[in-house]
Amino acid sequence: MLCWPRKLEAGKTTGEVRVISQEIWADVLGYVRKNISEVEYHTWFAPVKNLGVQEGSLVLGVRNSFAQEWFRKHYLELLEDALRSLGAQNPQVSFQVLPAVQEAMILPQDPPPAPPPARSGPGPRQAPAAFPAENRKSLNPKYTFENFVVGPNNNLAHAAALAVAESPGKAYNPLFIYGDVGLGKTHLMHAVGHYITERFPEKRIEYVSTESFTNDLINAIRDDKMTQFRNRYRSVDLLLVDDIQFLAGKERTQEEFFHTFNALYENHKQIILSSDRPPKDIQTLEGRLRSRFEWGLITDIQSPEYETRVAILKMNAEHNRIDIPQEVLELIARQVTSNIRELEGALMRVVAFSSLNSVPFSRAVAAKALSNVFAPQEIKVEMMDVLRATAAHFNMPPDVVRGSGRVREVVVPRQVAMYLIRELTSHSLPEIGQFFGRDHSTVMHAVSKVTEQLGRDAELTASVDALRRQMQAVDDPEEGTE
Ligand SMILES: Nc1ncnc2c1ncn2[C@@H]1O[C@H](COP(=O)(O)OP(=O)(O)OP(=O)(O)O)[C@@H](O)[C@H]1O
């Protein structure tokens, strides 16, 4: 059966499980979609609701008993394969017929069963009801200033965005933010949108990618609806345009955008543009547009340094109510260095892996979860790793194992930890002694005591074996973690 951590089972109705299982669900849908026809996918999978994990099984809500039977017969294996591809060893899936009311209640929280987007910008998520109806379509509720971690890599862009949010149309117009993929340009633009929406609910905001702007224009020309097109873009108070570099080489779109820009600018409406490069490096961009892009403020976002990456992971984990040790976040932050979207993906991968295999978070588990995606780094076993793993194995806090207690329940884990540190690290007896606040002869005694018991005491042998396997997965992420 598919095992999930007890923590998750216990809280199966909480947001925590839903968040985790939704991450898994999005991947499952991606897998399914690759393996069946589009018609089949839309007929059967689009209406399915992910109900989360219950008693170790991924529960899917279907519309009626016919669909339930159909899924059991035709898609069970495919769904199990999908979970296996995510690292589940004994996947289990079950189907529940949804009462009409429940179905309606679940809808707003579920991820859209859409195909993976060509570029992973903000998805078409549902926004809280408090959003003004017009703006909510285009702004991602997660992309707010509160959820944006400020570091040396982005503090100028952040300050400029905040200034614009406080005085739209007055501070810097246009604000031009550039930087590599996945570094937070869209997030900052949306943050300005949210800020303005909250303070001035009557203001109209339009967020659009350059690609959508181009497509809208093509459709408007085709359908003879240029007036509507112009009204739409020229009547807003804040225009956010993503990936403006894609204007390059599109003369008609550039022409139309030029007039949109002028209309807004002359009326003191705020424009924010994002791009992967500064205006001067966008080839085949008309000079008059380039110079307008340079009228306001041009600011860039760089790759985040280590501390900012850890802070982003921490905020993400807290946001999703995932209790994950700092050292695991640090490992992920060392593994993924240049793209925040990938950084968040890596965190979710570790969460899904640990959840699907019912193993607690640890550096070893994180290394294994990420080994297929990122080149495995050399991860050395440290004394602290062994102490933490041993303490968790015996269900007690690390400080107690390292403390002065003399009862057998504490002494055995302490001796096991000393034995494993001696075996798995290159630390000397005095160093290990110092780590435990003891003399080297105590460590020597512990090592010989455990050696003596191995093979004789089945329980102790099983504990040492399990911990050794877990620790060795740190050195060799390809090793099993069970
Ligand atoms: N400083 C930050 N703090 C918290 N989350 C961030 C930060 N920067 C980026 N992110 C997150 O990283 C992900 C990618 O960010 P975003 O989509 O804004 O990148 P982008 O620069 O617009 O990328 P692209 O060029 O692909 O459009 C988002 O989930 C966003 O919330």
PDBQT file of the ligand as one rigid body, heavy atoms in Angstrom, charges set to zero:
ROOT
HETATM    1  N1  LIG A 501      12.215  37.001  -4.067  1.00  0.00    +0.000 N 
HETATM    2  C1  LIG A 501      11.309  36.034  -4.131  1.00  0.00    +0.000 A 
HETATM    3  N2  LIG A 501      10.688  35.613  -3.013  1.00  0.00    +0.000 NA
HETATM    4  C2  LIG A 501       9.790  34.613  -3.065  1.00  0.00    +0.000 A 
HETATM    5  N3  LIG A 501       9.443  33.949  -4.176  1.00  0.00    +0.000 NA
HETATM    6  C3  LIG A 501      10.031  34.330  -5.314  1.00  0.00    +0.000 A 
HETATM    7  C4  LIG A 501      10.991  35.388  -5.351  1.00  0.00    +0.000 A 
HETATM    8  N4  LIG A 501      11.411  35.536  -6.615  1.00  0.00    +0.000 NA
HETATM    9  C5  LIG A 501      10.748  34.621  -7.347  1.00  0.00    +0.000 A 
HETATM   10  N5  LIG A 501       9.924  33.890  -6.573  1.00  0.00    +0.000 N 
HETATM   11  C6  LIG A 501       9.051  32.782  -7.005  1.00  0.00    +0.000 C 
HETATM   12  O1  LIG A 501       9.714  32.114  -8.072  1.00  0.00    +0.000 OA
HETATM   13  C7  LIG A 501       8.785  31.711  -9.062  1.00  0.00    +0.000 C 
HETATM   14  C8  LIG A 501       9.193  32.295 -10.402  1.00  0.00    +0.000 C 
HETATM   15  O2  LIG A 501       9.050  33.701 -10.365  1.00  0.00    +0.000 OA
HETATM   16  P1  LIG A 501       8.472  34.547 -11.589  1.00  0.00    +0.000 P 
HETATM   17  O3  LIG A 501       7.443  33.772 -12.358  1.00  0.00    +0.000 OA
HETATM   18  O4  LIG A 501       8.079  35.876 -11.070  1.00  0.00    +0.000 OA
HETATM   19  O5  LIG A 501       9.783  34.636 -12.468  1.00  0.00    +0.000 OA
HETATM   20  P2  LIG A 501      10.054  35.480 -13.785  1.00  0.00    +0.000 P 
HETATM   21  O6  LIG A 501      11.309  36.225 -13.549  1.00  0.00    +0.000 OA
HETATM   22  O7  LIG A 501       8.862  36.248 -14.176  1.00  0.00    +0.000 OA
HETATM   23  O8  LIG A 501      10.337  34.320 -14.814  1.00  0.00    +0.000 OA
HETATM   24  P3  LIG A 501      10.048  34.266 -16.406  1.00  0.00    +0.000 P 
HETATM   25  O9  LIG A 501      11.143  35.009 -17.049  1.00  0.00    +0.000 OA
HETATM   26  O10 LIG A 501      10.096  32.806 -16.682  1.00  0.00    +0.000 OA
HETATM   27  O11 LIG A 501       8.714  34.867 -16.641  1.00  0.00    +0.000 OA
HETATM   28  C9  LIG A 501       7.429  32.187  -8.591  1.00  0.00    +0.000 C 
HETATM   29  O12 LIG A 501       6.755  31.128  -7.955  1.00  0.00    +0.000 OA
HETATM   30  C10 LIG A 501       7.758  33.276  -7.588  1.00  0.00    +0.000 C 
HETATM   31  O13 LIG A 501       6.765  33.372  -6.574  1.00  0.00    +0.000 OA
ENDROOT
TORSDOF 0
